C-alpha cells in the first residue's frame, strides 16, 4: 500500500477537546491548502475560501459564539461554554463556500462536490503532517451575526476546521460500512436498495 493511500485510509477525525499545541505553522497550513487545491475542480474556478482565525480574531470569534449562545437562550453558562469551545483548538480555519449559481459551464452541484473534495484533501494533508482535525458546523453556521462576520456577499459559511496535535490516539478504527454496501452495480431500471 502506498503512503498516500495509507494516509487516506488511516485518517480519523479528532475533536477540539482532544487537540493540543502545537498546531500547524504557516508552511504546514499552506501545504494543507495546496492539497485542497488538488481536489477535483474546474480549472480556475475555486468555489471556496479558507479563513484562518488567529491572534485577536480568536477572541473575537469566541465573543461571537458567546453572543450566539445567549441569543439561542443558553444563558450565561452556555455563553461561557461556547466561548471556551471556540478557543479550544490550537488552530481554527473557517470554511466558506463561494458558489457561482450562474456559472455558464460549471453547475452548482459540481462546485459543491469540488468543495467537499477540498475539505477532504485539507484534512488528509493535516493527518499526513501529524496533526488531528475535524470539520465542525452545527447551529452556529446558521446564526446571522456569525455568518455575516465570516462571509462576504454571496458566500455561505459551512463551518470550521479545528486543527492541532492529537492528545491521544483513538481507541480503535471507526466503523465504516462495508464497501460492498456503497459500491453497487448499476442497471436499468434503477432500483433503490
C-alpha positions in Angstrom: 0.0 0.0 0.0 1.4 3.4 -0.9 2.0 6.2 1.7 -0.7 8.3 0.0 -3.3 5.5 0.4 -2.2 4.8 3.9 -2.7 8.5 4.8 -6.1 8.5 3.3 -7.3 5.2 4.8 -5.7 6.0 8.2 -7.3 9.4 8.6 -9.6 9.8 11.5 -11.4 12.9 13.0 -10.1 14.3 16.2 -12.5 16.8 18.0 -11.3 20.0 19.6 -11.3 18.7 23.1 -8.5 16.2 22.1 -6.4 18.8 20.2 -3.4 20.4 21.9 -0.4 22.6 20.9 1.4 22.6 18.7 -0.9 23.4 15.9 0.3 23.6 12.3 2.5 26.5 11.3 2.1 28.8 8.3 4.1 26.5 6.0 2.1 23.4 7.1 -1.2 25.3 6.6 0.0 26.3 3.1 0.6 22.6 2.4 -2.9 21.7 3.5 -4.4 24.4 1.3 -2.2 23.2 -1.6 -3.7 19.7 -1.0 -7.2 21.2 -1.0 -6.4 22.9 -4.4 -5.6 19.5 -5.9 -9.1 18.2 -5.3 -11.2 17.7 -8.4 -12.0 21.1 -9.7 -12.8 23.1 -12.8 -9.5 24.9 -13.8 -9.6 28.4 -12.4 -12.9 28.1 -10.5 -12.3 27.8 -6.8 -15.7 27.8 -5.1 -14.4 28.1 -1.5 -12.1 30.1 0.8 -10.3 29.0 4.0 -10.2 31.8 6.5 -7.5 31.4 9.2 -8.7 32.6 12.7 -5.6 33.7 14.7 -4.4 36.3 17.1 -7.1 38.8 18.2 -9.5 37.2 15.8 -9.7 34.1 18.1 -11.1 36.2 21.0 -13.5 38.0 18.6 -14.8 34.6 17.4 -15.2 33.5 21.0 -17.3 36.6 21.6 -19.4 35.9 18.6 -20.0 32.3 19.8 -21.0 33.5 23.3 -23.4 36.1 21.9 -25.0 33.4 19.7 -25.4 31.2 22.7 -27.1 34.0 24.6 -29.4 34.7 21.6 -30.3 31.0 21.5 -31.4 31.1 25.1 -28.4 29.1 26.6 -27.9 31.7 29.3 -24.6 33.0 30.7 -23.3 29.5 31.5 -23.9 28.3 27.9 -22.3 31.5 26.6 -19.1 30.9 28.6 -19.0 27.2 27.5 -19.4 28.1 23.8 -16.7 30.8 24.1 -14.3 28.3 25.6 -15.1 25.8 22.9 -14.2 28.4 20.3 -10.8 28.8 21.9 -10.1 25.1 22.5 -8.4 24.1 19.2 -4.9 25.5 18.7 -5.8 26.4 15.1 -9.2 27.2 13.6 -9.9 27.7 9.9 -13.3 28.8 8.7 -14.6 27.2 5.6 -16.7 29.5 3.3 -18.4 28.4 0.1 -18.4 30.8 -2.9 -20.8 29.0 -5.3 -21.4 30.8 -8.6 -25.0 29.8 -9.3 -24.9 31.5 -12.7 -21.7 29.9 -14.0 -22.2 29.1 -17.7 -20.1 25.9 -17.6 -20.0 24.6 -14.0 -23.3 23.9 -12.3 -23.7 24.5 -8.6 -23.7 20.8 -7.7 -20.2 20.3 -9.3 -18.9 23.3 -7.3 -20.3 21.8 -4.1 -18.6 18.5 -5.0 -15.3 20.3 -5.5 -15.6 22.0 -2.1 -16.2 18.6 -0.4 -13.1 17.2 -2.1 -11.1 20.2 -1.0 -12.1 19.8 2.7 -11.3 16.1 2.5 -7.8 16.8 0.9 -7.2 19.5 3.5 -7.9 17.1 6.4 -5.9 14.3 4.8 -2.9 16.5 4.4 -3.2 17.6 8.1 -3.2 14.0 9.1 -0.2 13.2 6.9 1.6 16.0 8.6 0.9 14.5 12.0 -2.0 16.7 13.0 -5.5 15.9 14.0 -8.5 17.8 12.8 -12.3 17.8 12.4 -14.8 19.8 10.4 -17.3 21.4 12.7 -20.6 23.0 11.9 -24.0 22.9 13.6 -26.3 25.7 14.5 -23.6 28.4 14.6 -23.3 28.4 10.8 -26.9 29.4 10.7 -26.5 32.3 13.1 -26.8 35.5 11.1 -24.3 37.5 13.1 -21.7 34.8 12.9 -22.3 34.2 9.2 -22.0 37.9 8.5 -18.8 38.1 10.4 -17.2 35.4 8.3 -18.8 35.9 4.9 -18.7 38.4 2.2 -21.8 38.9 0.0 -22.5 35.8 -2.0 -20.7 33.5 0.4 -22.0 30.7 2.7 -20.4 29.7 6.0 -20.0 25.9 6.1 -18.2 25.6 9.4 -14.7 25.5 10.9 -11.8 23.1 10.7 -10.3 22.6 14.2 -6.6 21.6 14.0 -3.9 20.6 16.5 -1.8 17.8 17.8 -4.0 14.8 19.0 -3.6 14.4 22.7 -4.4 10.7 22.4 -4.9 8.1 19.7 -8.4 6.9 19.0 -9.5 3.7 20.8 -9.9 1.9 17.6 -10.9 2.4 14.0 -14.2 4.0 13.4 -16.9 1.7 12.0 -17.4 2.2 8.3 -19.9 0.5 6.1 -18.8 -2.5 4.0 -17.5 -1.2 0.7 -20.0 -3.6 -1.0 -22.8 -1.6 0.5 -21.6 1.6 -1.1 -20.2 0.4 -4.5 -23.1 -1.4 -6.2 -23.8 -2.4 -9.8 -26.0 -0.1 -11.8 -28.7 -1.3 -14.1 -32.0 -0.2 -15.6 -34.4 0.3 -14.2 -32.6 1.9 -11.3 -33.8 0.2 -8.1 -33.3 1.8 -4.6 -31.9 -0.8 -2.1 
